[in-house]
Amino acid sequence: MYNIENPELYTIFPYRLFTLEKPDLELARRTFNTRIEKRVGCWYQDAIQAALLGLGKEAAGMVAQTFLTKHADSRFPAFWGPNNDWVPDMDHGGGGMSALQYMLLHAESDGATLMPAWPADWEVDFKLHLPGKEFVEGKYRKQSGVTLSKKPASINLKIMPAQ
């Protein structure tokens, strides 16, 4: 039997024991960089894991590849697949959207980091949910940086510069 996943990276996602804001980041990055299976799209977690490790360039490339890959025989551009399952492959879009959100926001119970793996040349308007019922809303522009229109006072929000 052949496994096409990297279970040693589950400590990054989904369990989030190793992320940008936690100890042993370099160990997690070395493990990610030496993974055996390197895959994009479908249910693969490489883009999500890259975003959680603050590897913006890698995450951006994988997310772009994910969303630009289309099933040639389908009418709609968001009908990905068949990848490992069927058409449309909903795992593909879900994984890409999760990676995109982690590129914009890492939220923990004690605070959040905005733009931890965001490319400097990607402009964005965002409204992202934080733990509880709070959210942060704003935009990022290359010329002016991050502008927040809503940030709850109850959350410790750190803003990192786009990469």
Contact map, one row per residue, 1 for C-alpha under 8 A:
1110000000000000000000000000000000000000000000000000000000000000000000000000000000000000000000000000000000000000000000000000000000000000000000000000000000000000000
1111000000000000000000000000000000000000000000000000000000000000000000000000000000000000000000000000000000000000000000000000000000000000000000000000000000000000000
1111100000000000000000000000000000000000000000000000000000000000000000000000000000000000000000000000000000000000000000000000000000000000000000000000000000000000000
0111110000000000000000000000000000001000000000000000000000000000000000000000000000000000000000000000000000000000000000000000000000000000000000000000000000000000000
0011111000000000000000000000000000001000000100000000000000000000000000000000000000000000000000000000000000000000000000000000000000000000000000000000000000000000000
0001111111000000000000000000000000111000000000000000000000000000000000000000000000000000000000000000000000000000000000000000000000000000000000000000000000000000000
0000111111000000000000000000000000000000000000000000000000000000000000000000000000000000000000000000000000000000000000000000000000000000000000000000000000000000000
0000011111100000000000000000001000000000000000000000000000000000000000000000000000000000000000000000000000000000000000000000000000000000000000000000000000000000000
0000011111111000000000000001001100000000000000001000000000000000000000000000000000000000000000000000000000000000000000000000000000000000000000000000000000000000000
0000011111111111000000000000000000000000000000000000000000000000000000000000000000000000000000000000000000000000000000000000000000000000000000000000000000000000000
0000000111111111110000000000000000000000000000000000000000000000000000000000000000000000000000000000000000000000000000000000000000000000000000000000000000000000000
0000000011111111111000000001000000000000000000001001100000000000000000000000000000000000000000000000000000000000000000000000000000000000000000000000000000000000000
0000000011111111000000000000000000000000000010011001000000000000000000000000000000000000000000000000000000000000000000000000000000000000000000000000000000000000000
0000000001111111000000000000000000000000000000000000000000000000000000000000000000000000000000000000000000000000000000000000000000000000000000000000000000000000000
0000000001111111100000000000000000000000000000000000000000000000000000000000000000000000000000000000000000000000000000000000000000000000000000000000000000000000000
0000000001111111111000000000000000000000000000000000000000000000000000000000000000000000000000000000000000000000000000000000000000000000000000000000000000000000000
0000000000110011111001000000000000000000000000000000000000000000000000000000000000000000000000000000000000000000000000000000000000000000000000000000000000000000000
0000000000110001111101111001000000000000000000000000100000000000000000000000000000000000000000000000000000000000000000000000000000000000000000000000000000000000000
0000000000010001111111101001000000000000000000000001110000000000000000000000000000000000000000000000000000000000000000000000000000000000000000000000000000000000000
0000000000000000011111001000000000000000000000000001110000000000000000000000000000000000000000000000000000000000000100000000000000000000000000000000000000000000000
0000000000000000001111101000000000000000000000000000000000000000000000000000000000000000000000000000000000000000000000000000000000000000000000000000000000000000000
0000000000000000111111111000000000000000000000000000000000000000000000000000000000000000000000000000000000000000000000000000000000000000000000000000000000000000000
0000000000000000011011111000000000000000000000000000000000000000000000000000000000000000000000000000000000000000000000000000000000000000000000000000000000000000000
0000000000000000010001111111000000000000000000000000000000000000000000000000000000000000000000000000000000000000000000000000000000000000000000000000000000000000000
0000000000000000011111111111100000000000000000000000100000000000000000000000000000000000000000000000000000000000000000000000000000000000000000000000000000000000000
0000000000000000000000011111110000000000000000000000000000000000000000000000000000000000000000000000000000000000000000000000000000000000000000000000000000000000000
0000000000000000000000011111111000000000000000000000000000000000000000000000000000000000000000000000000000000000000000000000000000000000000000000000000000000000000
0000000010010000011000011111111100000000000000000000100000000000000000000000000000000000000000000000000000000000000000000000000000000000000000000000000000000000000
0000000000000000000000001111111110000000000000000000100000000000000000000000000000000000000000000000000000000000000000000000000000000000000000000000000000000000000
0000000000000000000000000111111111000000000000000000000000000000000000000000000000000000000000000000000000000000000000000000000000000000000000000000000000000000000
0000000110000000000000000011111111100000000000000000000000000000000000000000000000000000000000000000000000000000000000000000000000000000000000000000000000000000000
0000000010000000000000000001111111100000000000001100000000000000000000000000000000000000000000000000000000000000000000000000000000000000000000000000000000000000000
0000000000000000000000000000111111100000000000000000000000000000000000000000000000000000000000000000000000000000000000000000000000000000000000000000000000000000000
0000000000000000000000000000011111110000000000000000000000000000000000000000000000000000000000000000000000000000000000000000000000000000000000000000000000000000000
0000010000000000000000000000001111111100000000000000000000000000000000000000000000000000000000000000000000000000000000000000000000000000000000000000000000000000000
0000010000000000000000000000000001111100000000000000000000000000000000000000000000000000000000000000000000000000000000000000000000000000000000000000000000000000000
0001110000000000000000000000000000111110000000000000000000000000000000000000000000000000000000000000000000000000000000000000000000000000000000000000000000000000000
0000000000000000000000000000000000111111000001000000000000000000000000000000000000000000000000000000000000000000000000000000000000000000000000000000000000000000000
0000000000000000000000000000000000001111100101000000000000000000000000000000000000000000000000000000000000000000000000000000000000000000000000000000000000000000000
0000000000000000000000000000000000000111110111100000000000000100110000000000000000000000000000000000000000000000000000000000000000000000000000000000000000000000000
0000000000000000000000000000000000000011111100000000000000000100110000000000000000100000001110110000000000000000000000000000000000000000000000000000000000000000000
0000000000000000000000000000000000000001111100000000000000000000000000000000000010110000111110100000000000000000000000000000000000000000000000000000000000000000000
0000000000000000000000000000000000000000111110000000000000000000000000000000000000000000001100100000000000000000000000000000000000000000000000000000000000000000000
0000100000000000000000000000000000000011111111100000000000000000000000000000000000000000000000100000000000000000000000000000000000000000000000000000000000000000000
0000000000001000000000000000000000000001001111111000000000000000000000000000000000000000000000100000000000000000000000000000000000000000000000000000000000000000000
0000000000000000000000000000000000000111000111111100000000100100000000000000000000000000000000000000000000000000000000000000000000000000000000000000000000000000000
0000000000000000000000000000000000000001000111111110000001110110000000000000000000000000000000110010000000000000000000000000000000000000000000000000000000000000000
0000000000001000000000000000000000000000000011111111000000100000000000000000000000000000000000110111010000000000000000000000000000000000000000000000000000000000000
0000000010011000000000000000000100000000000011111111100000000000000000000000000000000000000000000010000000000000000000000000000000000000000000000000000000000000000
0000000000000000000000000000000100000000000001111111111101100000000000000000000000000000000000000000000000000000000000000000000000000000000000000000000000000000000
0000000000000000000000000000000000000000000000111111111101100000000000000000000000000000000000000011011000000000000110000000000000000000000000000000000000000000000
0000000000011000001100000000000000000000000000011111111000000000000000000000000000000000000000000000011001000000000110000000000000000000000000000000000000000000000
0000000000010000011100001001100000000000000000001111111000000000000000000000000000000000000000000000000000000000000010000000000000000000000000000000000000000000000
0000000000000000001100000000000000000000000000000111111100000000000000000000000000000000000000000000001000000000000110000000000000000000000000000000000000000000000
0000000000000000000000000000000000000000000000000111111111100000000000000000000000000000000000000000000000000000000010000000000000000000000000000000000000000000000
0000000000000000000000000000000000000000000000000110011111110000000000000000000000000000000000000000001000000000000111100000000000000000000000000000000000000000001
0000000000000000000000000000000000000000000000000000001111111000000000000000000000000000000000000000000000000000000010100000000000000000000000000000000000000000001
0000000000000000000000000000000000000000000000100110001111111100000000000000000000000000000000000000000000000000000000000000000000000000000000000000000000000000000
0000000000000000000000000000000000000000000001110110001111111110000000000000000000000000000000000010001000000000000010000000000000000000000000000000000000000000000
0000000000000000000000000000000000000000000000100000000111111111000000000000000000000000000000000000000000000000000001100000000000000000000000000000000000000000000
0000000000000000000000000000000000000000000000000000000011111111100000000000000000000000000000000000000000000000000000000000000000000000000000000000000000000000000
0000000000000000000000000000000000000001100001100000000001111111110000000000000000000000000000000000000000000000000000000000000000000000000000000000000000000000000
0000000000000000000000000000000000000000000000100000000000111111111000000000000000000000000000010011000000000000000000000000000000000000000000000000000000000000000
0000000000000000000000000000000000000000000000000000000000011111111100000000000000000000000000000000000000000000000000000000000000000000000000000000000000000000000
0000000000000000000000000000000000000001100000000000000000001111111110000000000000000000000000000000000000000000000000000000000000000000000000000000000000000000000
0000000000000000000000000000000000000001100000000000000000000111111110000000000000000000000110010000000000000000000000000000000000000000000000000000000000000000000
0000000000000000000000000000000000000000000000000000000000000011111111000000010000000000000010010000000000000000000000000000000000000000000000000000000000000000000
0000000000000000000000000000000000000000000000000000000000000001111111000000000000000000000000000000000000000000000000000000000000000000000000000000000000000000000
0000000000000000000000000000000000000000000000000000000000000000111111100000000100000000000000000000000000000000000000000000000000000000000000000000000000000000000
0000000000000000000000000000000000000000000000000000000000000000001111110100111110000000000000000000000000000000000000000000000000000000000000000000000000000000000
0000000000000000000000000000000000000000000000000000000000000000000011111100101111000010000000000000000000000000000000000000000000000000000000000000000000000000000
0000000000000000000000000000000000000000000000000000000000000000000001111100000000000000000000000000000000000000000000000000000000000000000000000000000000000000000
0000000000000000000000000000000000000000000000000000000000000000000000111110000000000000000000000000000000000000000000000000000000000000000000000000000000000000000
0000000000000000000000000000000000000000000000000000000000000000000001111111101000000000000000000000000000000000000000000000000000000000000000000000000000000000000
0000000000000000000000000000000000000000000000000000000000000000000000001111101000000000000000000000000000000000000000000000000000000000000000000000000000000000000
0000000000000000000000000000000000000000000000000000000000000000000000000111111000000000000000000000000000000000000000000000000000000000000000000000000000000000000
0000000000000000000000000000000000000000000000000000000000000000000001100111111100000000000000000000000000000000000000000000000000000000000000000000000000000000000
0000000000000000000000000000000000000000000000000000000000000000001001000001111100000001000010000000000000000000000000000000000000000000000000000000000000000000000
0000000000000000000000000000000000000000000000000000000000000000000001100111111110000011100000000000000000000000000000000000000000000000000000000000000000000000000
0000000000000000000000000000000000000000000000000000000000000000000011100000111111100011110110000000000000000000000000000000000000000000000000000000000000000000000
0000000000000000000000000000000000000000010000000000000000000000000001100000001111111111100100000000000000000000000000000000000000000000000000000000000000000000000
0000000000000000000000000000000000000000000000000000000000000000000000100000000111111111100000000000000000000000000000000000000000000000000000000000000000000000000
0000000000000000000000000000000000000000110000000000000000000000000000000000000111111100100000000000000000000000000000000000000000000000000000000000000000000000000
0000000000000000000000000000000000000000010000000000000000000000000000000000000011111100000000000000000000000000000000000000000000000000000000000000000000000000000
0000000000000000000000000000000000000000000000000000000000000000000000000000000011111110100000000000000000000000000000000000000000000000000000000000000000000000000
0000000000000000000000000000000000000000000000000000000000000000000000000000000011111111100000000000000000000000000000000000000000000000000000000000000000000000000
0000000000000000000000000000000000000000000000000000000000000000000000100000001111001111100000000000000000000000000000000000000000000000000000000000000000000000000
0000000000000000000000000000000000000000000000000000000000000000000000000000011111000111110000000000000000000000000000000000000000000000000000000000000000000000000
0000000000000000000000000000000000000000010000000000000000000000000000000000001111101111111110000000000000000000000000000000000000000000000000000000000000000000000
0000000000000000000000000000000000000000010000000000000000000000000000000000000100000001111111000000000000000000000000000000000000000000000000000000000000000000000
0000000000000000000000000000000000000000111000000000000000000000000000000000000000000000111111100000000000000000000000000000000000000000000000000000000000000000000
0000000000000000000000000000000000000000111000000000000000000000010000000000000110000000111111110000000000000000000000000000000000000000000000000000000000000000000
0000000000000000000000000000000000000000110000000000000000000000011000000000010100000000111111111000000000000000000000000000000000000000000000000000000000000000000
0000000000000000000000000000000000000000000000000000000000000000000000000000000000000000011111111100000000000000000000000000000000000000000000000000000000000000000
0000000000000000000000000000000000000000111110110000000000000000000000000000000000000000001111111110000000000000000000000000000000000000000000000000000000000000000
0000000000000000000000000000000000000000100000110000000000000010011000000000000000000000000111111111000000000000000000000000000000000000000000000000000000000000000
0000000000000000000000000000000000000000000000000000000000000000000000000000000000000000000011111111100000000000000000000000000000000000000000000000000000000000000
0000000000000000000000000000000000000000000000010000000000000000000000000000000000000000000001111111110000000000000000000000000000000000000000000000000000000000000
0000000000000000000000000000000000000000000000111010000000100010000000000000000000000000000000111111111000000000000000000000000000000000000000000000000000000000000
0000000000000000000000000000000000000000000000010010000000000010000000000000000000000000000000011111111100000000000000000000000000000000000000000000000000000000000
0000000000000000000000000000000000000000000000000000000000000000000000000000000000000000000000001111111110000000000000000000000100000000000000000000000000000000000
0000000000000000000000000000000000000000000000010011000000000000000000000000000000000000000000000111111111000000000110000000000000000000000000000000000000000000000
0000000000000000000000000000000000000000000000000011010100100000000000000000000000000000000000000011111111000000001111000000000000000000000000000000000000000000000
0000000000000000000000000000000000000000000000000000000000000000000000000000000000000000000000000001111111000000011111000000000000000000000000000000000000000000000
0000000000000000000000000000000000000000000000000000000000000000000000000000000000000000000000000000111111100001111100000000000100000000000000000000000000000000000
0000000000000000000000000000000000000000000000000001000000000000000000000000000000000000000000000000011111110001110100000000000000000000000000000000000000000000000
0000000000000000000000000000000000000000000000000000000000000000000000000000000000000000000000000000000011111011100000000000000001100000000000000000000000000000000
0000000000000000000000000000000000000000000000000000000000000000000000000000000000000000000000000000000001111111000000000000000000100000000000000000000000000000000
0000000000000000000000000000000000000000000000000000000000000000000000000000000000000000000000000000000000111110000000000000000000100000000000000000000000000000000
0000000000000000000000000000000000000000000000000000000000000000000000000000000000000000000000000000000000011111000000000000000000000000000000000000000000110000000
0000000000000000000000000000000000000000000000000000000000000000000000000000000000000000000000000000000000111111100000000000000000000000000000000000000000111100000
0000000000000000000000000000000000000000000000000000000000000000000000000000000000000000000000000000000011110111110000000000000001000000000000000000000000111100000
0000000000000000000000000000000000000000000000000000000000000000000000000000000000000000000000000000000011100011111100000000000000000000000000000000000000001111000
0000000000000000000000000000000000000000000000000000000000000000000000000000000000000000000000000000000111000001111100000000000000000000000000000000000000001111000
0000000000000000000000000000000000000000000000000000000000000000000000000000000000000000000000000000001110000000111111000000000000000000000000000000000000000011110
0000000000000000000100000000000000000000000000000011010100000000000000000000000000000000000000000000011111000000111111000000000000000000000000000000000000000011110
0000000000000000000000000000000000000000000000000011111110100000000000000000000000000000000000000000011100000000001111100000000000000000000000000000000000000000011
0000000000000000000000000000000000000000000000000000000100010000000000000000000000000000000000000000001100000000001111110100000000000000000000000000000000000000011
0000000000000000000000000000000000000000000000000000000110010000000000000000000000000000000000000000000000000000000011111100000000000000000000000000000000000000011
0000000000000000000000000000000000000000000000000000000000000000000000000000000000000000000000000000000000000000000001111110000000000000000001000000000000000000111
0000000000000000000000000000000000000000000000000000000000000000000000000000000000000000000000000000000000000000000000111110000000000000000001000000000000000000000
0000000000000000000000000000000000000000000000000000000000000000000000000000000000000000000000000000000000000000000001111111000000000000000011000000000000000000000
0000000000000000000000000000000000000000000000000000000000000000000000000000000000000000000000000000000000000000000000011111100000000000001111000000000000000000000
0000000000000000000000000000000000000000000000000000000000000000000000000000000000000000000000000000000000000000000000000111110000000000001110000000000000000000000
0000000000000000000000000000000000000000000000000000000000000000000000000000000000000000000000000000000000000000000000000011111000000000111100000000000000000000000
0000000000000000000000000000000000000000000000000000000000000000000000000000000000000000000000000000000000000000000000000001111100000001111000000000000000000000000
0000000000000000000000000000000000000000000000000000000000000000000000000000000000000000000000000000000000000000000000000000111110000011110000000000000000000000000
0000000000000000000000000000000000000000000000000000000000000000000000000000000000000000000000000000100010000000000000000000011111000011100000000000000000000000000
0000000000000000000000000000000000000000000000000000000000000000000000000000000000000000000000000000000000000000000000000000001111101111000000000000000000000000000
0000000000000000000000000000000000000000000000000000000000000000000000000000000000000000000000000000000000100001000000000000000111111111000000000000000000000000000
0000000000000000000000000000000000000000000000000000000000000000000000000000000000000000000000000000000000111000000000000000000011111100000000000000000000000000000
0000000000000000000000000000000000000000000000000000000000000000000000000000000000000000000000000000000000000000000000000000000001111100000000000000000000000000000
0000000000000000000000000000000000000000000000000000000000000000000000000000000000000000000000000000000000000000000000000000000011111110000000000000000000000000000
0000000000000000000000000000000000000000000000000000000000000000000000000000000000000000000000000000000000000000000000000000000011111111000000000000000100000000000
0000000000000000000000000000000000000000000000000000000000000000000000000000000000000000000000000000000000000000000000000000001111001111100000000000011100000000000
0000000000000000000000000000000000000000000000000000000000000000000000000000000000000000000000000000000000000000000000000000011111000111110000000001111100000000000
0000000000000000000000000000000000000000000000000000000000000000000000000000000000000000000000000000000000000000000000000000111100000011111000000001111000000000000
0000000000000000000000000000000000000000000000000000000000000000000000000000000000000000000000000000000000000000000000000000111000000001111100000111110000000000000
0000000000000000000000000000000000000000000000000000000000000000000000000000000000000000000000000000000000000000000000000011110000000000111110000111000000000000000
0000000000000000000000000000000000000000000000000000000000000000000000000000000000000000000000000000000000000000000000000011100000000000011111011110000000000000000
0000000000000000000000000000000000000000000000000000000000000000000000000000000000000000000000000000000000000000000000000111000000000000001111111100000000000000000
0000000000000000000000000000000000000000000000000000000000000000000000000000000000000000000000000000000000000000000000011110000000000000000111111000000000000000000
0000000000000000000000000000000000000000000000000000000000000000000000000000000000000000000000000000000000000000000000000000000000000000000011111000000000000000000
0000000000000000000000000000000000000000000000000000000000000000000000000000000000000000000000000000000000000000000000000000000000000000000111111110000000000000000
0000000000000000000000000000000000000000000000000000000000000000000000000000000000000000000000000000000000000000000000000000000000000000000111111110000000000000000
0000000000000000000000000000000000000000000000000000000000000000000000000000000000000000000000000000000000000000000000000000000000000000011110011111000000000000000
0000000000000000000000000000000000000000000000000000000000000000000000000000000000000000000000000000000000000000000000000000000000000000011100011111100000000000000
0000000000000000000000000000000000000000000000000000000000000000000000000000000000000000000000000000000000000000000000000000000000000001111000000111111000000000000
0000000000000000000000000000000000000000000000000000000000000000000000000000000000000000000000000000000000000000000000000000000000000001110000000011111000000000000
0000000000000000000000000000000000000000000000000000000000000000000000000000000000000000000000000000000000000000000000000000000000000011110000000001111100000000000
0000000000000000000000000000000000000000000000000000000000000000000000000000000000000000000000000000000000000000000000000000000000000011100000000001111110100000000
0000000000000000000000000000000000000000000000000000000000000000000000000000000000000000000000000000000000000000000000000000000000000111000000000000011111100000000
0000000000000000000000000000000000000000000000000000000000000000000000000000000000000000000000000000000000000000000000000000000000000000000000000000001111110000000
0000000000000000000000000000000000000000000000000000000000000000000000000000000000000000000000000000000000000000000000000000000000000000000000000000000111110000000
0000000000000000000000000000000000000000000000000000000000000000000000000000000000000000000000000000000000000111000000000000000000000000000000000000001111111000000
0000000000000000000000000000000000000000000000000000000000000000000000000000000000000000000000000000000000000111000000000000000000000000000000000000000011111100000
0000000000000000000000000000000000000000000000000000000000000000000000000000000000000000000000000000000000000011110000000000000000000000000000000000000000111110000
0000000000000000000000000000000000000000000000000000000000000000000000000000000000000000000000000000000000000011110000000000000000000000000000000000000000011111000
0000000000000000000000000000000000000000000000000000000000000000000000000000000000000000000000000000000000000000111100000000000000000000000000000000000000001111100
0000000000000000000000000000000000000000000000000000000000000000000000000000000000000000000000000000000000000000111100000000000000000000000000000000000000000111110
0000000000000000000000000000000000000000000000000000000000000000000000000000000000000000000000000000000000000000001100010000000000000000000000000000000000000011111
0000000000000000000000000000000000000000000000000000000000000000000000000000000000000000000000000000000000000000001111110000000000000000000000000000000000000001111
0000000000000000000000000000000000000000000000000000000110000000000000000000000000000000000000000000000000000000000011110000000000000000000000000000000000000000111
